[in-house]
Amino acid sequence: MVAEKEGSAVFVRCPSCSGWFNAAAPLIDRGDIPLYCPSCTRRFLPREAAEIDRP
């Protein structure tokens, strides 16, 4: 059985550590608010993300 995410969560991959974390879609869409990686503490803009996974 493969589990898949459901709902409207947006997941972001950090460009530094490649860790995934969830972020609010309005923050991603706005584009000028830095995101914060809880794994490595790097701050970066959405356009700098290694990957963004939207529903």
C-alpha positions as CSV (number, residue, x, y, z in Angstrom):
1,M,0.0,0.0,0.0
2,V,1.4,3.4,-1.0
3,A,0.4,6.4,1.1
4,E,-0.2,9.7,-0.6
5,K,-0.7,13.1,0.8
6,E,-4.2,14.5,0.6
7,G,-5.7,17.9,0.9
8,S,-4.2,21.3,0.1
9,A,-0.8,21.1,1.8
10,V,2.1,22.5,-0.1
11,F,5.5,20.8,0.5
12,V,8.8,22.5,-0.1
13,R,12.2,21.0,-0.5
14,C,15.1,23.0,1.0
15,P,17.8,23.9,-1.5
16,S,20.5,23.4,1.3
17,C,19.7,20.1,3.0
18,S,17.0,18.7,0.6
19,G,14.7,18.2,3.5
20,W,10.9,18.5,3.0
21,F,8.6,20.7,5.0
22,N,5.1,22.0,4.6
23,A,4.3,25.7,4.0
24,A,1.1,27.7,3.5
25,A,0.1,28.1,-0.1
26,P,-0.4,31.9,0.3
27,L,3.2,32.3,1.4
28,I,4.4,30.4,-1.7
29,D,2.2,32.4,-4.0
30,R,3.2,35.7,-2.6
31,G,6.8,34.9,-3.3
32,D,8.5,37.7,-1.3
33,I,8.3,36.1,2.1
34,P,11.3,33.9,3.1
35,L,10.6,30.3,4.0
36,Y,12.4,28.7,6.9
37,C,13.7,25.2,6.8
38,P,13.1,23.5,10.2
39,S,15.9,20.9,9.5
40,C,18.8,23.2,8.7
41,T,17.4,26.6,9.6
42,R,18.1,28.1,6.2
43,R,15.9,31.0,5.1
44,F,15.1,31.3,1.4
45,L,12.5,32.6,-1.0
46,P,10.1,30.3,-2.7
47,R,11.8,30.7,-6.1
48,E,15.0,29.4,-4.6
49,A,13.4,26.1,-3.4
50,A,14.8,22.9,-4.8
51,E,11.3,21.7,-5.4
52,I,7.7,22.6,-4.6
53,D,5.0,19.9,-4.5
54,R,1.4,21.2,-4.8
55,P,-1.8,19.2,-4.7
